[in-house]
Amino acid sequence: MSVLARKGDFVLTASEVNPVVRALRSHDIEITALHNEEPRLFFMHFWANDEVSKLARGLEEALRHVNRKRE
């Protein structure tokens, strides 16, 4: 079993915040801070320490809720 400690950040619009929070929490990824700035963007910081595959699934699910450019 490979275990990984990971911290990271998301920059989100208001409509993306709750779905991303739910996705991360459902995979036991802890939200360590959430704050906003002008223009209306939210900065979310997270921390996780778990199996690599579980973290990957959680981050993948969270990214599905973010309006990002896909190549």
CHARMM-style PDB file with segment names, atoms N, HN, CA, C and O in Angstrom:
ATOM      1  N   MET     1       0.853  -1.177   0.000  1.00  0.00      PROA
ATOM      2  CA  MET     1       0.000   0.000   0.000  1.00  0.00      PROA
ATOM      3  C   MET     1       0.893   1.233   0.000  1.00  0.00      PROA
ATOM      4  O   MET     1       1.726   1.395   0.892  1.00  0.00      PROA
ATOM      5  N   SER     2       0.728   2.093  -0.983  1.00  0.00      PROA
ATOM      6  HN  SER     2       0.052   1.961  -1.708  1.00  0.00      PROA
ATOM      7  CA  SER     2       1.465   3.355  -1.052  1.00  0.00      PROA
ATOM      8  C   SER     2       0.639   4.450  -0.407  1.00  0.00      PROA
ATOM      9  O   SER     2      -0.531   4.640  -0.740  1.00  0.00      PROA
ATOM     10  N   VAL     3       1.260   5.172   0.526  1.00  0.00      PROA
ATOM     11  HN  VAL     3       2.210   5.017   0.797  1.00  0.00      PROA
ATOM     12  CA  VAL     3       0.585   6.270   1.214  1.00  0.00      PROA
ATOM     13  C   VAL     3       1.254   7.564   0.800  1.00  0.00      PROA
ATOM     14  O   VAL     3       2.472   7.625   0.634  1.00  0.00      PROA
ATOM     15  N   LEU     4       0.445   8.597   0.635  1.00  0.00      PROA
ATOM     16  HN  LEU     4      -0.545   8.548   0.770  1.00  0.00      PROA
ATOM     17  CA  LEU     4       0.937   9.892   0.187  1.00  0.00      PROA
ATOM     18  C   LEU     4       0.352  10.987   1.062  1.00  0.00      PROA
ATOM     19  O   LEU     4      -0.845  10.993   1.349  1.00  0.00      PROA
ATOM     20  N   ALA     5       1.203  11.913   1.485  1.00  0.00      PROA
ATOM     21  HN  ALA     5       2.176  11.909   1.252  1.00  0.00      PROA
ATOM     22  CA  ALA     5       0.737  13.130   2.152  1.00  0.00      PROA
ATOM     23  C   ALA     5       0.740  14.214   1.092  1.00  0.00      PROA
ATOM     24  O   ALA     5       1.732  14.396   0.385  1.00  0.00      PROA
ATOM     25  N   ARG     6      -0.363  14.931   0.979  1.00  0.00      PROA
ATOM     26  HN  ARG     6      -1.168  14.783   1.553  1.00  0.00      PROA
ATOM     27  CA  ARG     6      -0.499  15.902  -0.103  1.00  0.00      PROA
ATOM     28  C   ARG     6      -1.246  17.120   0.388  1.00  0.00      PROA
ATOM     29  O   ARG     6      -2.251  17.006   1.090  1.00  0.00      PROA
ATOM     30  N   LYS     7      -0.748  18.290   0.015  1.00  0.00      PROA
ATOM     31  HN  LYS     7       0.068  18.382  -0.555  1.00  0.00      PROA
ATOM     32  CA  LYS     7      -1.490  19.528   0.229  1.00  0.00      PROA
ATOM     33  C   LYS     7      -1.648  20.187  -1.119  1.00  0.00      PROA
ATOM     34  O   LYS     7      -0.866  19.933  -2.036  1.00  0.00      PROA
ATOM     35  N   GLY     8      -2.650  21.031  -1.248  1.00  0.00      PROA
ATOM     36  HN  GLY     8      -3.285  21.237  -0.503  1.00  0.00      PROA
ATOM     37  CA  GLY     8      -2.872  21.676  -2.527  1.00  0.00      PROA
ATOM     38  C   GLY     8      -3.880  22.791  -2.417  1.00  0.00      PROA
ATOM     39  O   GLY     8      -4.389  23.096  -1.338  1.00  0.00      PROA
ATOM     40  N   ASP     9      -4.158  23.391  -3.553  1.00  0.00      PROA
ATOM     41  HN  ASP     9      -3.745  23.143  -4.430  1.00  0.00      PROA
ATOM     42  CA  ASP     9      -5.022  24.560  -3.613  1.00  0.00      PROA
ATOM     43  C   ASP     9      -5.929  24.482  -4.832  1.00  0.00      PROA
ATOM     44  O   ASP     9      -5.574  23.907  -5.861  1.00  0.00      PROA
ATOM     45  N   PHE    10      -7.092  25.069  -4.691  1.00  0.00      PROA
ATOM     46  HN  PHE    10      -7.380  25.536  -3.855  1.00  0.00      PROA
ATOM     47  CA  PHE    10      -8.013  25.292  -5.793  1.00  0.00      PROA
ATOM     48  C   PHE    10      -8.342  26.774  -5.826  1.00  0.00      PROA
ATOM     49  O   PHE    10      -8.409  27.417  -4.778  1.00  0.00      PROA
ATOM     50  N   VAL    11      -8.545  27.317  -7.001  1.00  0.00      PROA
ATOM     51  HN  VAL    11      -8.491  26.795  -7.852  1.00  0.00      PROA
ATOM     52  CA  VAL    11      -9.125  28.655  -7.173  1.00  0.00      PROA
ATOM     53  C   VAL    11     -10.467  28.417  -7.846  1.00  0.00      PROA
ATOM     54  O   VAL    11     -10.535  27.855  -8.939  1.00  0.00      PROA
ATOM     55  N   LEU    12     -11.546  28.855  -7.176  1.00  0.00      PROA
ATOM     56  HN  LEU    12     -11.491  29.312  -6.288  1.00  0.00      PROA
ATOM     57  CA  LEU    12     -12.892  28.483  -7.590  1.00  0.00      PROA
ATOM     58  C   LEU    12     -13.806  29.687  -7.725  1.00  0.00      PROA
ATOM     59  O   LEU    12     -13.589  30.725  -7.100  1.00  0.00      PROA
ATOM     60  N   THR    13     -14.825  29.533  -8.548  1.00  0.00      PROA
ATOM     61  HN  THR    13     -15.001  28.689  -9.056  1.00  0.00      PROA
ATOM     62  CA  THR    13     -15.912  30.505  -8.568  1.00  0.00      PROA
ATOM     63  C   THR    13     -16.909  30.101  -7.482  1.00  0.00      PROA
ATOM     64  O   THR    13     -16.839  28.991  -6.954  1.00  0.00      PROA
ATOM     65  N   ALA    14     -17.822  30.989  -7.155  1.00  0.00      PROA
ATOM     66  HN  ALA    14     -17.878  31.891  -7.584  1.00  0.00      PROA
ATOM     67  CA  ALA    14     -18.784  30.723  -6.081  1.00  0.00      PROA
ATOM     68  C   ALA    14     -19.583  29.445  -6.338  1.00  0.00      PROA
ATOM     69  O   ALA    14     -19.830  28.677  -5.408  1.00  0.00      PROA
ATOM     70  N   SER    15     -19.983  29.212  -7.568  1.00  0.00      PROA
ATOM     71  HN  SER    15     -19.783  29.835  -8.323  1.00  0.00      PROA
ATOM     72  CA  SER    15     -20.811  28.035  -7.870  1.00  0.00      PROA
ATOM     73  C   SER    15     -20.028  26.722  -7.794  1.00  0.00      PROA
ATOM     74  O   SER    15     -20.632  25.651  -7.727  1.00  0.00      PROA
ATOM     75  N   GLU    16     -18.712  26.789  -7.803  1.00  0.00      PROA
ATOM     76  HN  GLU    16     -18.221  27.658  -7.858  1.00  0.00      PROA
ATOM     77  CA  GLU    16     -17.889  25.581  -7.742  1.00  0.00      PROA
ATOM     78  C   GLU    16     -17.553  25.157  -6.308  1.00  0.00      PROA
ATOM     79  O   GLU    16     -17.191  24.004  -6.074  1.00  0.00      PROA
ATOM     80  N   VAL    17     -17.671  26.078  -5.355  1.00  0.00      PROA
ATOM     81  HN  VAL    17     -17.965  27.015  -5.546  1.00  0.00      PROA
ATOM     82  CA  VAL    17     -17.192  25.817  -3.991  1.00  0.00      PROA
ATOM     83  C   VAL    17     -17.868  24.606  -3.356  1.00  0.00      PROA
ATOM     84  O   VAL    17     -17.177  23.665  -2.966  1.00  0.00      PROA
ATOM     85  N   ASN    18     -19.180  24.601  -3.240  1.00  0.00      PROA
ATOM     86  HN  ASN    18     -19.741  25.366  -3.556  1.00  0.00      PROA
ATOM     87  CA  ASN    18     -19.867  23.507  -2.532  1.00  0.00      PROA
ATOM     88  C   ASN    18     -19.669  22.142  -3.181  1.00  0.00      PROA
ATOM     89  O   ASN    18     -19.422  21.175  -2.461  1.00  0.00      PROA
ATOM     90  N   PRO    19     -19.767  22.013  -4.510  1.00  0.00      PROA
ATOM     91  CA  PRO    19     -19.522  20.691  -5.101  1.00  0.00      PROA
ATOM     92  C   PRO    19     -18.096  20.186  -4.864  1.00  0.00      PROA
ATOM     93  O   PRO    19     -17.892  18.991  -4.649  1.00  0.00      PROA
ATOM     94  N   VAL    20     -17.121  21.076  -4.902  1.00  0.00      PROA
ATOM     95  HN  VAL    20     -17.287  22.047  -5.077  1.00  0.00      PROA
ATOM     96  CA  VAL    20     -15.735  20.662  -4.665  1.00  0.00      PROA
ATOM     97  C   VAL    20     -15.542  20.270  -3.200  1.00  0.00      PROA
ATOM     98  O   VAL    20     -14.868  19.282  -2.908  1.00  0.00      PROA
ATOM     99  N   VAL    21     -16.124  21.033  -2.285  1.00  0.00      PROA
ATOM    100  HN  VAL    21     -16.671  21.836  -2.522  1.00  0.00      PROA
ATOM    101  CA  VAL    21     -16.050  20.685  -0.857  1.00  0.00      PROA
ATOM    102  C   VAL    21     -16.632  19.290  -0.628  1.00  0.00      PROA
ATOM    103  O   VAL    21     -16.017  18.460   0.041  1.00  0.00      PROA
ATOM    104  N   ARG    22     -17.808  19.037  -1.182  1.00  0.00      PROA
ATOM    105  HN  ARG    22     -18.307  19.712  -1.726  1.00  0.00      PROA
ATOM    106  CA  ARG    22     -18.443  17.720  -1.010  1.00  0.00      PROA
ATOM    107  C   ARG    22     -17.564  16.605  -1.579  1.00  0.00      PROA
ATOM    108  O   ARG    22     -17.407  15.555  -0.955  1.00  0.00      PROA
ATOM    109  N   ALA    23     -16.994  16.833  -2.759  1.00  0.00      PROA
ATOM    110  HN  ALA    23     -17.122  17.685  -3.265  1.00  0.00      PROA
ATOM    111  CA  ALA    23     -16.157  15.810  -3.392  1.00  0.00      PROA
ATOM    112  C   ALA    23     -14.922  15.508  -2.547  1.00  0.00      PROA
ATOM    113  O   ALA    23     -14.589  14.343  -2.329  1.00  0.00      PROA
ATOM    114  N   LEU    24     -14.250  16.541  -2.076  1.00  0.00      PROA
ATOM    115  HN  LEU    24     -14.521  17.487  -2.253  1.00  0.00      PROA
ATOM    116  CA  LEU    24     -13.049  16.317  -1.270  1.00  0.00      PROA
ATOM    117  C   LEU    24     -13.391  15.629   0.047  1.00  0.00      PROA
ATOM    118  O   LEU    24     -12.734  14.662   0.433  1.00  0.00      PROA
ATOM    119  N   ARG    25     -14.405  16.118   0.730  1.00  0.00      PROA
ATOM    120  HN  ARG    25     -14.939  16.904   0.417  1.00  0.00      PROA
ATOM    121  CA  ARG    25     -14.778  15.528   2.030  1.00  0.00      PROA
ATOM    122  C   ARG    25     -15.236  14.080   1.896  1.00  0.00      PROA
ATOM    123  O   ARG    25     -14.997  13.270   2.792  1.00  0.00      PROA
ATOM    124  N   SER    26     -15.891  13.748   0.788  1.00  0.00      PROA
ATOM    125  HN  SER    26     -16.085  14.406   0.060  1.00  0.00      PROA
ATOM    126  CA  SER    26     -16.356  12.367   0.609  1.00  0.00      PROA
ATOM    127  C   SER    26     -15.194  11.388   0.465  1.00  0.00      PROA
ATOM    128  O   SER    26     -15.381  10.177   0.588  1.00  0.00      PROA
ATOM    129  N   HSD    27     -13.990  11.913   0.204  1.00  0.00      PROA
ATOM    130  HN  HSD    27     -13.838  12.896   0.104  1.00  0.00      PROA
ATOM    131  CA  HSD    27     -12.786  11.084   0.095  1.00  0.00      PROA
ATOM    132  C   HSD    27     -11.823  11.368   1.245  1.00  0.00      PROA
ATOM    133  O   HSD    27     -10.628  11.089   1.144  1.00  0.00      PROA
ATOM    134  N   ASP    28     -12.349  11.924   2.337  1.00  0.00      PROA
ATOM    135  HN  ASP    28     -13.320  12.150   2.419  1.00  0.00      PROA
ATOM    136  CA  ASP    28     -11.563  12.205   3.549  1.00  0.00      PROA
ATOM    137  C   ASP    28     -10.392  13.148   3.300  1.00  0.00      PROA
ATOM    138  O   ASP    28      -9.349  13.037   3.943  1.00  0.00      PROA
ATOM    139  N   ILE    29     -10.571  14.077   2.362  1.00  0.00      PROA
ATOM    140  HN  ILE    29     -11.419  14.167   1.840  1.00  0.00      PROA
ATOM    141  CA  ILE    29      -9.573  15.119   2.122  1.00  0.00      PROA
ATOM    142  C   ILE    29     -10.033  16.345   2.889  1.00  0.00      PROA
ATOM    143  O   ILE    29     -11.143  16.836   2.683  1.00  0.00      PROA
ATOM    144  N   GLU    30      -9.181  16.836   3.768  1.00  0.00      PROA
ATOM    145  HN  GLU    30      -8.279  16.437   3.935  1.00  0.00      PROA
ATOM    146  CA  GLU    30      -9.528  17.917   4.689  1.00  0.00      PROA
ATOM    147  C   GLU    30      -9.370  19.287   4.029  1.00  0.00      PROA
ATOM    148  O   GLU    30      -8.346  19.563   3.404  1.00  0.00      PROA
ATOM    149  N   ILE    31     -10.376  20.134   4.168  1.00  0.00      PROA
ATOM    150  HN  ILE    31     -11.208  19.909   4.676  1.00  0.00      PROA
ATOM    151  CA  ILE    31     -10.292  21.532   3.736  1.00  0.00      PROA
ATOM    152  C   ILE    31      -9.630  22.284   4.883  1.00  0.00      PROA
ATOM    153  O   ILE    31     -10.166  22.308   5.991  1.00  0.00      PROA
ATOM    154  N   THR    32      -8.480  22.895   4.641  1.00  0.00      PROA
ATOM    155  HN  THR    32      -8.044  22.876   3.741  1.00  0.00      PROA
ATOM    156  CA  THR    32      -7.771  23.587   5.719  1.00  0.00      PROA
ATOM    157  C   THR    32      -8.059  25.075   5.746  1.00  0.00      PROA
ATOM    158  O   THR    32      -7.869  25.715   6.780  1.00  0.00      PROA
ATOM    159  N   ALA    33      -8.511  25.640   4.638  1.00  0.00      PROA
ATOM    160  HN  ALA    33      -8.666  25.120   3.798  1.00  0.00      PROA
ATOM    161  CA  ALA    33      -8.863  27.064   4.609  1.00  0.00      PROA
ATOM    162  C   ALA    33      -9.696  27.342   3.371  1.00  0.00      PROA
ATOM    163  O   ALA    33      -9.558  26.681   2.341  1.00  0.00      PROA
ATOM    164  N   LEU    34     -10.565  28.336   3.499  1.00  0.00      PROA
ATOM    165  HN  LEU    34     -10.677  28.873   4.335  1.00  0.00      PROA
ATOM    166  CA  LEU    34     -11.369  28.806   2.374  1.00  0.00      PROA
ATOM    167  C   LEU    34     -11.568  30.297   2.562  1.00  0.00      PROA
ATOM    168  O   LEU    34     -12.120  30.736   3.571  1.00  0.00      PROA
ATOM    169  N   HSD    35     -11.119  31.073   1.593  1.00  0.00      PROA
ATOM    170  HN  HSD    35     -10.670  30.716   0.773  1.00  0.00      PROA
ATOM    171  CA  HSD    35     -11.281  32.529   1.682  1.00  0.00      PROA
ATOM    172  C   HSD    35     -11.507  33.078   0.289  1.00  0.00      PROA
ATOM    173  O   HSD    35     -11.251  32.400  -0.706  1.00  0.00      PROA
ATOM    174  N   ASN    36     -11.988  34.306   0.222  1.00  0.00      PROA
ATOM    175  HN  ASN    36     -12.196  34.857   1.030  1.00  0.00      PROA
ATOM    176  CA  ASN    36     -12.258  34.881  -1.098  1.00  0.00      PROA
ATOM    177  C   ASN    36     -11.614  36.250  -1.234  1.00  0.00      PROA
ATOM    178  O   ASN    36     -11.265  36.903  -0.251  1.00  0.00      PROA
ATOM    179  N   GLU    37     -11.471  36.654  -2.472  1.00  0.00      PROA
ATOM    180  HN  GLU    37     -11.754  36.123  -3.270  1.00  0.00      PROA
ATOM    181  CA  GLU    37     -10.856  37.926  -2.844  1.00  0.00      PROA
ATOM    182  C   GLU    37     -11.694  38.553  -3.949  1.00  0.00      PROA
ATOM    183  O   GLU    37     -12.603  37.921  -4.487  1.00  0.00      PROA
ATOM    184  N   GLU    38     -11.387  39.773  -4.275  1.00  0.00      PROA
ATOM    185  HN  GLU    38     -10.649  40.287  -3.837  1.00  0.00      PROA
ATOM    186  CA  GLU    38     -11.993  40.446  -5.425  1.00  0.00      PROA
ATOM    187  C   GLU    38     -11.004  40.376  -6.573  1.00  0.00      PROA
ATOM    188  O   GLU    38      -9.822  40.639  -6.352  1.00  0.00      PROA
ATOM    189  N   PRO    39     -11.417  40.035  -7.790  1.00  0.00      PROA
ATOM    190  CA  PRO    39     -12.782  39.685  -8.174  1.00  0.00      PROA
ATOM    191  C   PRO    39     -13.231  38.432  -7.426  1.00  0.00      PROA
ATOM    192  O   PRO    39     -12.417  37.748  -6.806  1.00  0.00      PROA
ATOM    193  N   ARG    40     -14.482  38.146  -7.483  1.00  0.00      PROA
ATOM    194  HN  ARG    40     -15.144  38.702  -7.987  1.00  0.00      PROA
ATOM    195  CA  ARG    40     -15.115  37.113  -6.660  1.00  0.00      PROA
ATOM    196  C   ARG    40     -14.556  35.725  -6.977  1.00  0.00      PROA
ATOM    197  O   ARG    40     -15.165  34.955  -7.719  1.00  0.00      PROA
ATOM    198  N   LEU    41     -13.409  35.422  -6.414  1.00  0.00      PROA
ATOM    199  HN  LEU    41     -12.914  36.048  -5.811  1.00  0.00      PROA
ATOM    200  CA  LEU    41     -12.793  34.104  -6.530  1.00  0.00      PROA
ATOM    201  C   LEU    41     -12.564  33.551  -5.131  1.00  0.00      PROA
ATOM    202  O   LEU    41     -12.276  34.302  -4.199  1.00  0.00      PROA
ATOM    203  N   PHE    42     -12.692  32.241  -4.988  1.00  0.00      PROA
ATOM    204  HN  PHE    42     -12.925  31.631  -5.745  1.00  0.00      PROA
ATOM    205  CA  PHE    42     -12.485  31.583  -3.706  1.00  0.00      PROA
ATOM    206  C   PHE    42     -11.215  30.744  -3.774  1.00  0.00      PROA
ATOM    207  O   PHE    42     -10.981  30.028  -4.748  1.00  0.00      PROA
ATOM    208  N   PHE    43     -10.411  30.839  -2.742  1.00  0.00      PROA
ATOM    209  HN  PHE    43     -10.602  31.420  -1.950  1.00  0.00      PROA
ATOM    210  CA  PHE    43      -9.175  30.080  -2.649  1.00  0.00      PROA
ATOM    211  C   PHE    43      -9.370  29.001  -1.587  1.00  0.00      PROA
ATOM    212  O   PHE    43      -9.608  29.306  -0.419  1.00  0.00      PROA
ATOM    213  N   MET    44      -9.268  27.741  -2.001  1.00  0.00      PROA
ATOM    214  HN  MET    44      -9.075  27.493  -2.951  1.00  0.00      PROA
ATOM    215  CA  MET    44      -9.474  26.616  -1.100  1.00  0.00      PROA
ATOM    216  C   MET    44      -8.156  25.862  -0.973  1.00  0.00      PROA
ATOM    217  O   MET    44      -7.525  25.519  -1.973  1.00  0.00      PROA
ATOM    218  N   HSD    45      -7.752  25.612   0.253  1.00  0.00      PROA
ATOM    219  HN  HSD    45      -8.264  25.890   1.066  1.00  0.00      PROA
ATOM    220  CA  HSD    45      -6.531  24.870   0.537  1.00  0.00      PROA
ATOM    221  C   HSD    45      -6.933  23.540   1.164  1.00  0.00      PROA
ATOM    222  O   HSD    45      -7.860  23.483   1.973  1.00  0.00      PROA
ATOM    223  N   PHE    46      -6.232  22.470   0.789  1.00  0.00      PROA
ATOM    224  HN  PHE    46      -5.479  22.517   0.133  1.00  0.00      PROA
ATOM    225  CA  PHE    46      -6.597  21.162   1.317  1.00  0.00      PROA
ATOM    226  C   PHE    46      -5.365  20.384   1.743  1.00  0.00      PROA
ATOM    227  O   PHE    46      -4.239  20.698   1.358  1.00  0.00      PROA
ATOM    228  N   TRP    47      -5.613  19.353   2.554  1.00  0.00      PROA
ATOM    229  HN  TRP    47      -6.527  19.098   2.867  1.00  0.00      PROA
ATOM    230  CA  TRP    47      -4.562  18.476   3.057  1.00  0.00      PROA
ATOM    231  C   TRP    47      -5.112  17.059   3.106  1.00  0.00      PROA
ATOM    232  O   TRP    47      -6.266  16.847   3.477  1.00  0.00      PROA
ATOM    233  N   ALA    48      -4.292  16.100   2.735  1.00  0.00      PROA
ATOM    234  HN  ALA    48      -3.355  16.272   2.434  1.00  0.00      PROA
ATOM    235  CA  ALA    48      -4.699  14.700   2.816  1.00  0.00      PROA
ATOM    236  C   ALA    48      -3.478  13.838   3.089  1.00  0.00      PROA
ATOM    237  O   ALA    48      -2.359  14.176   2.703  1.00  0.00      PROA
ATOM    238  N   ASN    49      -3.710  12.732   3.753  1.00  0.00      PROA
ATOM    239  HN  ASN    49      -4.619  12.457   4.067  1.00  0.00      PROA
ATOM    240  CA  ASN    49      -2.663  11.755   4.031  1.00  0.00      PROA
ATOM    241  C   ASN    49      -3.328  10.387   3.968  1.00  0.00      PROA
ATOM    242  O   ASN    49      -3.921   9.931   4.946  1.00  0.00      PROA
ATOM    243  N   ASP    50      -3.228   9.734   2.813  1.00  0.00      PROA
ATOM    244  HN  ASP    50      -2.747  10.104   2.018  1.00  0.00      PROA
ATOM    245  CA  ASP    50      -3.968   8.489   2.619  1.00  0.00      PROA
ATOM    246  C   ASP    50      -3.341   7.707   1.474  1.00  0.00      PROA
ATOM    247  O   ASP    50      -2.295   8.083   0.945  1.00  0.00      PROA
ATOM    248  N   GLU    51      -3.991   6.624   1.106  1.00  0.00      PROA
ATOM    249  HN  GLU    51      -4.840   6.319   1.536  1.00  0.00      PROA
ATOM    250  CA  GLU    51      -3.521   5.812  -0.012  1.00  0.00      PROA
ATOM    251  C   GLU    51      -3.554   6.633  -1.298  1.00  0.00      PROA
ATOM    252  O   GLU    51      -4.467   7.427  -1.524  1.00  0.00      PROA
ATOM    253  N   VAL    52      -2.548   6.427  -2.127  1.00  0.00      PROA
ATOM    254  HN  VAL    52      -1.806   5.782  -1.944  1.00  0.00      PROA
ATOM    255  CA  VAL    52      -2.418   7.184  -3.372  1.00  0.00      PROA
ATOM    256  C   VAL    52      -3.672   7.056  -4.227  1.00  0.00      PROA
ATOM    257  O   VAL    52      -4.171   8.058  -4.738  1.00  0.00      PROA
ATOM    258  N   SER    53      -4.185   5.854  -4.391  1.00  0.00      PROA
ATOM    259  HN  SER    53      -3.780   5.039  -3.977  1.00  0.00      PROA
ATOM    260  CA  SER    53      -5.352   5.655  -5.263  1.00  0.00      PROA
ATOM    261  C   SER    53      -6.584   6.373  -4.718  1.00  0.00      PROA
ATOM    262  O   SER    53      -7.378   6.906  -5.493  1.00  0.00      PROA
ATOM    263  N   LYS    54      -6.753   6.395  -3.401  1.00  0.00      PROA
ATOM    264  HN  LYS    54      -6.107   5.962  -2.771  1.00  0.00      PROA
ATOM    265  CA  LYS    54      -7.900   7.085  -2.802  1.00  0.00      PROA
ATOM    266  C   LYS    54      -7.787   8.594  -3.005  1.00  0.00      PROA
ATOM    267  O   LYS    54      -8.773   9.255  -3.331  1.00  0.00      PROA
ATOM    268  N   LEU    55      -6.590   9.137  -2.814  1.00  0.00      PROA
ATOM    269  HN  LEU    55      -5.789   8.601  -2.549  1.00  0.00      PROA
ATOM    270  CA  LEU    55      -6.395  10.575  -3.042  1.00  0.00      PROA
ATOM    271  C   LEU    55      -6.634  10.926  -4.504  1.00  0.00      PROA
ATOM    272  O   LEU    55      -7.251  11.946  -4.811  1.00  0.00      PROA
ATOM    273  N   ALA    56      -6.150  10.089  -5.395  1.00  0.00      PROA
ATOM    274  HN  ALA    56      -5.649   9.260  -5.146  1.00  0.00      PROA
ATOM    275  CA  ALA    56      -6.344  10.349  -6.826  1.00  0.00      PROA
ATOM    276  C   ALA    56      -7.828  10.379  -7.177  1.00  0.00      PROA
ATOM    277  O   ALA    56      -8.269  11.247  -7.930  1.00  0.00      PROA
ATOM    278  N   ARG    57      -8.596   9.444  -6.639  1.00  0.00      PROA
ATOM    279  HN  ARG    57      -8.238   8.739  -6.027  1.00  0.00      PROA
ATOM    280  CA  ARG    57     -10.040   9.425  -6.912  1.00  0.00      PROA
ATOM    281  C   ARG    57     -10.716  10.676  -6.363  1.00  0.00      PROA
ATOM    282  O   ARG    57     -11.587  11.247  -7.019  1.00  0.00      PROA
ATOM    283  N   GLY    58     -10.327  11.102  -5.173  1.00  0.00      PROA
ATOM    284  HN  GLY    58      -9.619  10.638  -4.639  1.00  0.00      PROA
ATOM    285  CA  GLY    58     -10.924  12.296  -4.578  1.00  0.00      PROA
ATOM    286  C   GLY    58     -10.611  13.554  -5.358  1.00  0.00      PROA
ATOM    287  O   GLY    58     -11.493  14.382  -5.586  1.00  0.00      PROA
ATOM    288  N   LEU    59      -9.360  13.705  -5.770  1.00  0.00      PROA
ATOM    289  HN  LEU    59      -8.644  13.032  -5.585  1.00  0.00      PROA
ATOM    290  CA  LEU    59      -8.994  14.892  -6.548  1.00  0.00      PROA
ATOM    291  C   LEU    59      -9.640  14.862  -7.929  1.00  0.00      PROA
ATOM    292  O   LEU    59     -10.068  15.896  -8.442  1.00  0.00      PROA
ATOM    293  N   GLU    60      -9.709  13.681  -8.525  1.00  0.00      PROA
ATOM    294  HN  GLU    60      -9.361  12.841  -8.108  1.00  0.00      PROA
ATOM    295  CA  GLU    60     -10.373  13.557  -9.823  1.00  0.00      PROA
ATOM    296  C   GLU    60     -11.841  13.968  -9.723  1.00  0.00      PROA
ATOM    297  O   GLU    60     -12.351  14.684 -10.585  1.00  0.00      PROA
ATOM    298  N   GLU    61     -12.514  13.516  -8.674  1.00  0.00      PROA
ATOM    299  HN  GLU    61     -12.101  12.935  -7.973  1.00  0.00      PROA
ATOM    300  CA  GLU    61     -13.923  13.880  -8.497  1.00  0.00      PROA
ATOM    301  C   GLU    61     -14.070  15.384  -8.288  1.00  0.00      PROA
ATOM    302  O   GLU    61     -14.968  16.003  -8.859  1.00  0.00      PROA
ATOM    303  N   ALA    62     -13.204  15.973  -7.481  1.00  0.00      PROA
ATOM    304  HN  ALA    62     -12.474  15.470  -7.017  1.00  0.00      PROA
ATOM    305  CA  ALA    62     -13.266  17.420  -7.239  1.00  0.00      PROA
ATOM    306  C   ALA    62     -13.054  18.195  -8.534  1.00  0.00      PROA
ATOM    307  O   ALA    62     -13.752  19.176  -8.791  1.00  0.00      PROA
ATOM    308  N   LEU    63     -12.105  17.766  -9.343  1.00  0.00      PROA
ATOM    309  HN  LEU    63     -11.538  16.970  -9.134  1.00  0.00      PROA
ATOM    310  CA  LEU    63     -11.820  18.479 -10.593  1.00  0.00      PROA
ATOM    311  C   LEU    63     -12.982  18.418 -11.582  1.00  0.00      PROA
ATOM    312  O   LEU    63     -13.100  19.288 -12.444  1.00  0.00      PROA
ATOM    313  N   ARG    64     -13.835  17.409 -11.472  1.00  0.00      PROA
ATOM    314  HN  ARG    64     -13.739  16.702 -10.772  1.00  0.00      PROA
ATOM    315  CA  ARG    64     -15.011  17.341 -12.349  1.00  0.00      PROA
ATOM    316  C   ARG    64     -15.963  18.510 -12.113  1.00  0.00      PROA
ATOM    317  O   ARG    64     -16.780  18.829 -12.977  1.00  0.00      PROA
ATOM    318  N   HSD    65     -15.864  19.147 -10.953  1.00  0.00      PROA
ATOM    319  HN  HSD    65     -15.201  18.888 -10.251  1.00  0.00      PROA
ATOM    320  CA  HSD    65     -16.757  20.252 -10.599  1.00  0.00      PROA
ATOM    321  C   HSD    65     -16.141  21.621 -10.877  1.00  0.00      PROA
ATOM    322  O   HSD    65     -16.741  22.648 -10.562  1.00  0.00      PROA
ATOM    323  N   VAL    66     -14.957  21.636 -11.459  1.00  0.00      PROA
ATOM    324  HN  VAL    66     -14.469  20.801 -11.715  1.00  0.00      PROA
ATOM    325  CA  VAL    66     -14.255  22.891 -11.727  1.00  0.00      PROA
ATOM    326  C   VAL    66     -14.307  23.159 -13.226  1.00  0.00      PROA
ATOM    327  O   VAL    66     -13.993  22.288 -14.037  1.00  0.00      PROA
ATOM    328  N   ASN    67     -14.703  24.361 -13.578  1.00  0.00      PROA
ATOM    329  HN  ASN    67     -14.958  25.070 -12.920  1.00  0.00      PROA
ATOM    330  CA  ASN    67     -14.761  24.752 -14.983  1.00  0.00      PROA
ATOM    331  C   ASN    67     -13.348  25.090 -15.437  1.00  0.00      PROA
ATOM    332  O   ASN    67     -12.892  26.226 -15.308  1.00  0.00      PROA
ATOM    333  N   ARG    68     -12.673  24.094 -15.963  1.00  0.00      PROA
ATOM    334  HN  ARG    68     -13.043  23.170 -16.067  1.00  0.00      PROA
ATOM    335  CA  ARG    68     -11.290  24.286 -16.388  1.00  0.00      PROA
ATOM    336  C   ARG    68     -11.153  23.900 -17.850  1.00  0.00      PROA
ATOM    337  O   ARG    68     -11.939  23.118 -18.385  1.00  0.00      PROA
ATOM    338  N   LYS    69     -10.155  24.457 -18.470  1.00  0.00      PROA
ATOM    339  HN  LYS    69      -9.516  25.092 -18.036  1.00  0.00      PROA
ATOM    340  CA  LYS    69      -9.896  24.139 -19.870  1.00  0.00      PROA
ATOM    341  C   LYS    69      -9.323  22.733 -19.956  1.00  0.00      PROA
ATOM    342  O   LYS    69      -8.344  22.414 -19.281  1.00  0.00      PROA
ATOM    343  N   ARG    70      -9.919  21.911 -20.768  1.00  0.00      PROA
ATOM    344  HN  ARG    70     -10.714  22.170 -21.316  1.00  0.00      PROA
ATOM    345  CA  ARG    70      -9.441  20.545 -20.969  1.00  0.00      PROA
ATOM    346  C   ARG    70      -8.821  20.447 -22.352  1.00  0.00      PROA
ATOM    347  O   ARG    70      -9.400  20.897 -23.341  1.00  0.00      PROA
ATOM    348  N   GLU    71      -7.658  19.864 -22.409  1.00  0.00      PROA
ATOM    349  HN  GLU    71      -7.188  19.498 -21.606  1.00  0.00      PROA
ATOM    350  CA  GLU    71      -6.958  19.758 -23.703  1.00  0.00      PROA
ATOM    351  C   GLU    71      -7.160  18.411 -24.318  1.00  0.00      PROA
ATOM    352  OT1 GLU    71      -6.645  18.145 -25.404  1.00  0.00      PROA
TER     353      GLU     71
END
